[in-house]
Amino acid sequence: MDSSQLTSWLLLQSIDGVGDRTVLKLVQAFGTPAGVLASPLENLKRVGCSAELAEVIRRGPALNVRHRIDRQVKLVERLDIHVITLTDPLYPKRLKAIPDPPPLLYYTGALHEQDGMALAIVGGRSATTAGKAITEEIARELARGGWTIVSGMARGIDAAAHRGALAGQGRTIAVLGCGVDQTYPPEHDQLRMQIEAQGAVLAELPVGSSPQSHHFPRRNRIISGLSVGVLVAEAAMNSGSLITAKLALEQGRDVFALPGSVKEARCRGSNGLIKEGARLIECAADMVEELLPQVEPALRVRMMIGETASSVLGELGPEEQRIYEVLSHEAQSVDVVIERTGLSASQVTATMLALELRGYVRQLPGPQYLRR
């Protein structure tokens, strides 16, 4: 999109009384935003605008608003940010079909046709170590099978979902609740660069928009709108992830939930979804079995879900098998592994290092270990 086209879109969006749905209705009627802005009063009224709104559109935004838009357009060009509109062939087809699709999407990285086969994974920011580990594993297996993982780049479960997709050498999309020129939270700057290399970071808000709390519920409809289904993990009762689940249901998406401890407050929201009918998920294959028939034939590929425990065991030596079998997705200390395997401390330490280097186990502070 060139600067003049972007300017006309932003000018139309900036007019009081012209919301997203009105923008789309007017562009469909007049072909382009520039065509809307140049239309006579009578033509605007003929397509449903009130006399007052038609006059406001003809008058256009105030001079200070025009100056602000000029600055935004220059920033988009300087930062090499991509912009697509609802009328663009590259606009995600699944997102286009929701009741209120964003007229403009700003993004860095790249959008691919295969992103039409996307799954959203969202959850709490203060997730447990085990919750983040199983989320990362599910995302990794899904990404290996060709699914694009969509999330919000927040702390906790969202970040684990993106990292799992990256580890699976797959694609991932982060949807921000601020301008795409901002990174939120700021400590995810490195993660953002990795996402851009294997996917995209996108937002509907104009560049320069700061992360405000009221932006995130609107952001969540894009996360679910891009996806075939939504998995919620470790969400508390007040988690924004439950908003995403509600929006997903309204959009006709399937909702899944990862069960958590009944004693853990940060799992009560996601556990509650299971009570209400969300499908309980234990592994990536559970989601694929449900969702693969919904994917367009042109995008459907042979799903190769990551290695199961049994196939992993076939690749391990005797001591490695003994250790791998006693590990789980709950962190365990070296002393516990020694006790449960009957192996010596030196055997466990050396074998655990070998398993870690091969990507079968993960070390946590302590040191503690869990199965990947």
C-alpha positions in Angstrom: 0.0 0.0 0.0 1.4 3.4 -0.9 1.4 6.4 1.3 -1.6 8.2 -0.4 -3.8 5.1 0.0 -2.8 4.6 3.7 -3.5 8.3 4.3 -7.0 8.1 2.8 -7.8 5.0 5.0 -6.6 6.8 8.1 -8.4 10.0 7.3 -11.7 8.1 6.9 -11.1 6.2 10.1 -10.4 9.4 12.0 -13.8 11.0 11.4 -16.1 11.1 14.4 -19.0 8.8 13.9 -17.2 6.5 11.4 -16.5 3.2 13.1 -15.0 0.1 11.6 -18.3 -1.2 10.2 -19.2 2.1 8.7 -15.7 2.3 7.1 -16.2 -1.0 5.4 -19.8 -0.2 4.3 -18.6 3.0 2.7 -15.6 1.6 1.0 -17.7 -1.2 -0.4 -20.1 1.4 -1.7 -17.6 3.8 -3.2 -14.6 1.6 -4.0 -11.9 3.3 -2.0 -11.6 5.6 1.1 -10.5 8.4 -1.3 -13.8 7.8 -3.2 -15.8 8.1 0.0 -14.0 11.3 1.1 -14.6 12.9 -2.4 -18.3 11.8 -2.7 -21.1 14.5 -2.8 -23.4 14.8 0.2 -26.3 13.3 -1.7 -24.3 10.2 -2.6 -23.3 9.7 1.0 -26.9 10.0 2.2 -28.0 7.6 -0.5 -25.9 4.8 1.0 -27.3 5.4 4.5 -25.3 8.2 6.1 -27.3 10.7 8.1 -27.3 14.3 6.9 -25.0 15.2 9.8 -22.6 12.3 9.2 -22.5 13.1 5.5 -21.5 16.7 6.3 -18.8 15.6 8.7 -17.3 13.2 6.1 -17.4 15.9 3.4 -15.7 18.4 5.7 -13.0 15.8 6.7 -10.9 15.7 9.8 -9.4 18.8 11.5 -6.0 20.1 10.5 -4.2 18.8 13.6 -5.6 15.3 12.9 -4.3 15.5 9.3 -0.8 16.4 10.6 -0.9 13.5 13.1 -1.9 11.1 10.2 1.0 12.5 8.1 3.4 11.7 10.9 2.0 8.2 11.2 2.3 7.5 7.5 5.9 8.6 7.5 6.7 6.4 10.5 5.2 3.4 8.8 7.4 4.1 5.8 10.5 4.7 7.9 10.1 1.5 10.0 9.2 -0.6 6.9 5.9 -1.7 8.4 3.5 -3.6 6.1 -0.1 -2.6 5.9 -3.0 -4.5 4.4 -6.7 -3.7 4.2 -9.8 -5.9 4.2 -9.9 -5.5 0.4 -6.4 -6.9 0.0 -6.0 -10.5 -1.3 -3.4 -11.1 1.4 -5.8 -10.3 4.2 -6.4 -13.5 6.3 -9.5 -15.1 5.0 -10.6 -16.5 8.4 -10.3 -13.1 10.1 -12.2 -11.5 7.2 -15.2 -13.7 8.0 -15.8 -12.5 11.6 -18.6 -10.0 12.3 -16.2 -7.1 13.0 -12.9 -7.6 11.1 -10.3 -4.8 11.5 -10.2 -2.6 8.3 -6.4 -2.2 8.5 -3.7 -4.6 9.8 -0.2 -3.4 10.4 2.5 -6.1 10.6 6.2 -6.9 10.6 7.6 -10.2 9.5 5.5 -12.0 6.9 2.1 -13.5 6.4 1.8 -16.7 4.5 -1.1 -18.6 2.9 -0.4 -21.5 5.3 -1.4 -19.3 8.2 -4.9 -20.1 7.3 -4.3 -23.3 9.3 -3.7 -21.5 12.6 -4.4 -22.4 16.2 -4.5 -19.9 19.1 -3.0 -20.8 22.5 -3.6 -18.3 25.3 -3.5 -18.3 29.1 -2.4 -16.6 32.3 0.6 -14.4 32.7 1.6 -15.8 36.0 1.6 -19.4 34.8 3.3 -22.3 36.7 6.5 -23.9 35.5 4.6 -27.0 34.6 1.9 -25.1 32.8 4.4 -23.3 30.6 6.3 -26.5 29.9 3.3 -28.4 28.7 2.1 -25.4 26.7 5.5 -25.2 25.0 5.4 -28.9 24.2 1.9 -28.8 22.6 2.8 -25.7 20.6 6.1 -27.3 19.4 4.3 -30.5 18.3 1.5 -28.5 16.5 4.1 -26.3 14.7 6.0 -29.4 13.6 2.8 -30.6 12.1 2.4 -27.5 10.0 0.0 -25.4 12.2 0.7 -21.7 12.8 0.5 -20.8 16.5 -1.3 -17.5 17.3 -1.0 -15.8 20.7 -0.6 -12.4 22.3 3.1 -12.3 23.2 2.2 -11.7 26.8 4.2 -13.1 29.7 3.5 -16.7 30.8 1.4 -19.0 28.6 1.5 -16.7 25.6 5.2 -16.5 25.5 5.5 -20.3 26.1 3.2 -20.9 23.1 5.4 -18.7 20.8 8.6 -20.3 22.1 7.2 -23.8 21.5 6.3 -22.9 17.9 9.8 -21.5 17.3 11.4 -24.6 18.8 9.2 -26.7 16.4 10.6 -24.7 13.5 7.1 -23.7 12.7 5.3 -20.4 12.1 3.8 -18.2 14.8 1.9 -14.9 14.9 1.8 -12.4 17.8 -1.2 -10.0 18.0 -0.5 -6.9 20.0 -2.7 -4.6 22.0 -0.7 -1.6 20.9 0.9 -0.2 17.8 3.0 -2.7 15.9 6.0 -0.3 16.3 5.9 -1.0 20.1 7.0 -4.2 21.9 4.9 -5.2 24.9 6.0 -6.4 27.3 9.3 -4.7 26.6 11.4 -7.6 27.9 10.1 -9.7 25.0 12.1 -7.8 22.4 14.3 -10.8 21.6 11.3 -13.1 21.4 9.6 -10.6 19.0 12.6 -10.7 16.7 12.4 -14.5 16.6 8.7 -14.4 15.9 9.3 -12.0 13.0 11.8 -14.4 11.6 9.4 -17.3 11.6 6.0 -15.5 11.3 4.6 -12.1 12.0 3.8 -9.5 14.6 0.6 -7.7 13.9 -1.9 -5.1 15.3 -4.9 -3.2 14.2 -4.0 0.0 16.1 -2.2 2.8 14.4 1.6 3.1 14.9 2.4 5.0 18.1 -0.6 3.6 20.1 0.5 2.6 23.6 -0.7 -0.6 25.3 -3.9 0.4 27.2 -6.1 -2.0 29.1 -9.1 -1.4 26.9 -7.1 -2.3 23.8 -6.7 -6.0 24.8 -10.3 -7.3 24.6 -10.5 -5.9 21.0 -7.1 -7.5 20.3 -8.4 -10.8 21.5 -11.1 -11.0 18.8 -8.2 -11.0 16.2 -6.4 -13.8 18.0 -9.4 -16.0 17.9 -10.5 -14.7 14.4 -7.2 -15.8 12.8 -7.6 -19.3 14.2 -9.5 -22.5 13.6 -9.7 -23.2 17.3 -8.5 -21.7 20.7 -6.7 -23.5 23.5 -6.8 -21.9 27.0 -4.2 -22.9 29.6 -3.9 -21.9 33.2 -6.4 -19.0 33.1 -7.6 -17.5 36.4 -11.3 -16.4 36.7 -10.4 -12.8 35.8 -8.0 -13.7 32.9 -8.4 -12.0 29.6 -8.0 -15.4 28.0 -11.6 -16.1 29.0 -12.6 -13.2 26.9 -10.8 -14.8 24.0 -12.6 -18.0 24.6 -16.0 -16.2 24.6 -15.2 -14.4 21.4 -14.0 -17.6 19.8 -17.4 -19.2 20.6 -19.2 -16.2 19.1 -17.1 -16.6 16.0 -17.9 -20.3 15.7 -14.5 -21.5 16.7 -13.9 -24.6 18.9 -12.6 -23.9 22.4 -10.2 -26.3 24.2 -8.8 -26.1 27.7 -5.7 -27.6 29.3 -6.7 -29.0 32.8 -4.9 -27.6 35.8 -4.8 -28.3 39.5 -8.1 -27.8 41.3 -6.2 -26.3 44.2 -4.6 -23.6 41.9 -6.4 -20.3 41.7 -4.7 -19.5 38.4 -6.3 -22.6 36.8 -9.9 -22.0 37.9 -10.9 -20.1 34.8 -9.6 -22.7 32.3 -11.0 -25.5 34.5 -14.3 -23.7 34.4 -14.3 -23.8 30.7 -14.1 -27.6 30.8 -17.1 -27.6 33.1 -19.0 -25.5 30.6 -18.2 -27.8 27.7 -14.8 -26.9 26.4 -12.9 -30.0 25.2 -10.2 -31.2 27.7 -6.8 -31.4 26.0 -3.9 -33.5 27.1 -1.8 -33.4 24.0 -1.5 -31.8 20.6 -3.1 -34.8 18.8 -6.3 -34.2 20.8 -6.7 -30.8 19.0 -5.7 -32.0 15.6 -8.2 -34.9 15.6 -11.0 -32.4 16.3 -9.9 -29.6 14.0 -8.2 -31.1 10.9 -11.6 -31.7 9.1 -12.4 -28.0 9.3 -9.2 -26.9 7.4 -9.6 -26.1 3.8 -8.5 -28.9 1.5 -6.0 -26.6 -0.2 -4.2 -26.0 3.1 -4.6 -29.5 4.7 -1.3 -31.3 5.0 -0.3 -34.6 6.5 -0.1 -33.9 10.2 3.0 -35.2 11.8 2.5 -34.6 15.5 5.8 -34.7 17.4 7.3 -37.8 18.8 5.3 -39.6 21.4 6.9 -41.0 24.5 6.9 -44.5 23.1 8.7 -43.5 19.9 11.2 -41.5 21.9 12.0 -44.5 24.1 12.8 -46.5 21.0 15.7 -44.1 20.3 17.2 -44.2 23.8 19.7 -46.5 25.6 18.8 -48.5 28.7 19.8 -45.9 31.2 18.3 -43.1 29.2 15.0 -45.0 29.0 14.9 -45.5 32.8 15.4 -41.8 33.5 13.0 -40.7 30.7 10.3 -43.0 32.0 10.4 -41.5 35.6 10.4 -37.9 34.3 7.1 -36.1 33.7 5.9 -32.6 33.0 6.2 -31.9 36.8 9.7 -30.7 37.7 11.7 -33.3 39.7 15.1 -32.9 41.5 18.1 -35.0 40.7 17.7 -36.7 44.1 14.2 -37.9 43.2 15.4 -39.2 39.9 18.2 -41.1 41.6 15.8 -42.6 44.1 13.2 -43.6 41.5 15.7 -45.1 39.0 18.1 -46.8 41.4 21.0 -45.4 39.3 24.0 -43.7 40.8 24.4 -39.9 41.1 27.1 -39.9 38.4 25.0 -42.0 36.0 22.0 -39.8 36.4 23.9 -36.6 36.0 25.8 -37.7 32.9 22.7 -39.3 31.3 20.5 -36.2 32.1 23.0 -34.0 30.4 23.0 -36.2 27.3 19.1 -36.2 27.2 19.1 -32.4 27.7 21.6 -31.9 24.8 19.4 -34.1 22.6 16.3 -32.0 23.5 14.4 -34.7 25.4 14.5 -33.1 28.9 14.7 -29.6 30.2 16.7 -28.3 33.1 15.1 -25.8 35.6 16.8 -23.9 38.4 17.4 -26.1 41.5 18.5 -28.0 39.5 15.3 -29.8 38.5 14.3 -31.6 35.4 11.2 -32.3 33.4 10.3 -34.1 30.2 10.0 -32.0 27.0 
